[in-house]
């Protein structure tokens, strides 16, 4: 889908705060409320806007301990990859999982309460998964930048 200048402005406004009303957006974009409504619906139909969500402060919900875990699988057979990906999707502590190139096969972003909770997660859940050859954990010291806004 080709986005025009107004679509891009609209998406930037919605990424900043998706709770903005159609009226508020219409004033910022110099369009009618109906035109803004139709554009938003089109962007949703086209899959440009996937969903609207509330972003939580992970510290205020007892998930302040952030870990990046690098995973190396024992083999790269499709069945190993598929099984690992199915199992990792079931783990609530894993908020992000990426299949990557390089020394490791996957990078996980894990949110837990503290080091003890991470140890419990590693021992009872992560290392219980089949086909994991090795893991390496990196702990977040401070968050420098964390945004969901894609600049258009």
C-alpha positions as a Python dict, from the first residue, in 0.01 Angstrom:
ca = {
    (1, 'X'): (0, 0, 0),
    (2, 'X'): (128, 344, -90),
    (3, 'X'): (94, 592, 194),
    (4, 'X'): (38, 955, 108),
    (5, 'X'): (159, 1246, 321),
    (6, 'X'): (-168, 1263, 517),
    (7, 'X'): (-164, 888, 589),
    (8, 'X'): (190, 924, 722),
    (9, 'X'): (96, 1218, 945),
    (10, 'X'): (-210, 1029, 1068),
    (11, 'X'): (-2, 721, 1150),
    (12, 'X'): (255, 930, 1337),
    (13, 'X'): (-22, 1088, 1547),
    (14, 'X'): (-180, 749, 1620),
    (15, 'X'): (154, 592, 1711),
    (16, 'X'): (211, 871, 1962),
    (17, 'X'): (-137, 827, 2117),
    (18, 'X'): (-393, 590, 1966),
    (19, 'X'): (-663, 722, 2202),
    (20, 'X'): (-689, 1049, 2009),
    (21, 'X'): (-1042, 1106, 1891),
    (22, 'X'): (-1133, 1132, 1526),
    (23, 'X'): (-1230, 1494, 1594),
    (24, 'X'): (-889, 1570, 1747),
    (25, 'X'): (-713, 1405, 1452),
    (26, 'X'): (-930, 1594, 1203),
    (27, 'X'): (-826, 1926, 1356),
    (28, 'X'): (-456, 1836, 1345),
    (29, 'X'): (-478, 1712, 985),
    (30, 'X'): (-716, 1978, 855),
    (31, 'X'): (-962, 1712, 735),
    (32, 'X'): (-1324, 1633, 807),
    (33, 'X'): (-1403, 1383, 1083),
    (34, 'X'): (-1549, 1148, 820),
    (35, 'X'): (-1233, 1165, 606),
    (36, 'X'): (-1013, 1080, 906),
    (37, 'X'): (-1246, 797, 1009),
    (38, 'X'): (-1236, 650, 656),
    (39, 'X'): (-856, 674, 641),
    (40, 'X'): (-816, 498, 975),
    (41, 'X'): (-1057, 220, 869),
    (42, 'X'): (-869, 178, 539),
    (43, 'X'): (-534, 156, 720),
    (44, 'X'): (-684, -109, 950),
    (45, 'X'): (-832, -307, 658),
    (46, 'X'): (-499, -296, 473),
    (47, 'X'): (-318, -424, 783),
    (48, 'X'): (-101, -113, 821),
    (49, 'X'): (-259, -67, 1165),
    (50, 'X'): (-249, -412, 1321),
    (51, 'X'): (-407, -329, 1658),
    (52, 'X'): (-437, -67, 1930),
    (53, 'X'): (-285, -158, 2265),
    (54, 'X'): (-204, -16, 2607),
    (55, 'X'): (168, -1, 2681),
    (56, 'X'): (245, -91, 3041),
    (57, 'X'): (528, 37, 3257),
    (58, 'X'): (709, -292, 3322),
    (59, 'X'): (848, -162, 3652),
    (60, 'X'): (502, -87, 3791),
    (61, 'X'): (377, -438, 3710),
    (62, 'X'): (669, -618, 3877),
    (63, 'X'): (857, -699, 3555),
    (64, 'X'): (1151, -463, 3601),
    (65, 'X'): (1422, -724, 3537),
    (66, 'X'): (1483, -738, 3161),
    (67, 'X'): (1698, -1010, 3008),
    (68, 'X'): (1819, -1067, 2654),
    (69, 'X'): (1879, -1437, 2614),
    (70, 'X'): (2072, -1571, 2314),
    (71, 'X'): (1978, -1927, 2219),
    (72, 'X'): (2173, -2174, 2011),
    (73, 'X'): (1985, -2485, 1901),
    (74, 'X'): (2150, -2827, 1874),
    (75, 'X'): (2048, -2861, 1510),
    (76, 'X'): (1895, -2640, 1244),
    (77, 'X'): (1649, -2892, 1104),
    (78, 'X'): (1312, -2738, 1023),
    (79, 'X'): (1136, -2961, 1279),
    (80, 'X'): (1370, -2832, 1557),
    (81, 'X'): (1306, -2469, 1461),
    (82, 'X'): (932, -2518, 1435),
    (83, 'X'): (905, -2701, 1766),
    (84, 'X'): (1120, -2442, 1946),
    (85, 'X'): (914, -2153, 1805),
    (86, 'X'): (585, -2318, 1904),
    (87, 'X'): (709, -2375, 2259),
    (88, 'X'): (861, -2029, 2306),
    (89, 'X'): (531, -1864, 2209),
    (90, 'X'): (371, -2030, 2513),
    (91, 'X'): (610, -1868, 2762),
    (92, 'X'): (452, -1552, 2906),
    (93, 'X'): (787, -1418, 3030),
    (94, 'X'): (914, -1397, 2670),
    (95, 'X'): (778, -1079, 2515),
    (96, 'X'): (990, -1087, 2202),
    (97, 'X'): (1163, -1365, 2010),
    (98, 'X'): (1368, -1319, 1694),
    (99, 'X'): (1524, -1581, 1467),
    (100, 'X'): (1861, -1423, 1383),
    (101, 'X'): (2177, -1480, 1185),
    (102, 'X'): (2521, -1499, 1342),
    (103, 'X'): (2656, -1696, 1637),
    (104, 'X'): (2311, -1761, 1786),
    (105, 'X'): (1984, -1881, 1639),
    (106, 'X'): (1739, -1679, 1849),
    (107, 'X'): (1733, -1374, 2072),
    (108, 'X'): (1465, -1355, 2339),
    (109, 'X'): (1357, -1047, 2535),
    (110, 'X'): (1236, -1164, 2874),
    (111, 'X'): (1062, -963, 3146),
    (112, 'X'): (1058, -1102, 3501),
    (113, 'X'): (1042, -959, 3852),
    (114, 'X'): (1404, -1013, 3959),
    (115, 'X'): (1711, -1239, 3931),
    (116, 'X'): (1547, -1513, 4136),
    (117, 'X'): (1246, -1514, 3904),
    (118, 'X'): (1479, -1535, 3604),
    (119, 'X'): (1665, -1829, 3755),
    (120, 'X'): (1332, -2004, 3817),
    (121, 'X'): (1226, -1932, 3458),
    (122, 'X'): (1554, -2068, 3321),
    (123, 'X'): (1548, -2385, 3532),
    (124, 'X'): (1181, -2477, 3506),
    (125, 'X'): (1077, -2344, 3166),
    (126, 'X'): (1348, -2241, 2921),
    (127, 'X'): (1601, -2519, 2969),
    (128, 'X'): (1314, -2767, 2978),
    (129, 'X'): (1257, -2701, 2607),
    (130, 'X'): (1399, -2960, 2371),
    (131, 'X'): (1673, -2891, 2117),
    (132, 'X'): (1844, -2603, 2304),
    (133, 'X'): (2220, -2643, 2275),
    (134, 'X'): (2326, -2337, 2473),
    (135, 'X'): (2207, -2007, 2615),
    (136, 'X'): (2375, -1679, 2702),
    (137, 'X'): (2198, -1418, 2912),
    (138, 'X'): (2259, -1045, 2908),
    (139, 'X'): (2093, -831, 3174),
    (140, 'X'): (1966, -478, 3111),
    (141, 'X'): (2142, -215, 3321),
    (142, 'X'): (1932, 80, 3204),
    (143, 'X'): (1688, 156, 2927),
    (144, 'X'): (1828, 421, 2695),
    (145, 'X'): (1559, 408, 2426),
    (146, 'X'): (1242, 206, 2397),
    (147, 'X'): (985, 316, 2142),
    (148, 'X'): (721, 161, 1922),
    (149, 'X'): (708, 458, 1687),
    (150, 'X'): (818, 387, 1331),
    (151, 'X'): (919, 716, 1171),
    (152, 'X'): (745, 767, 836),
}
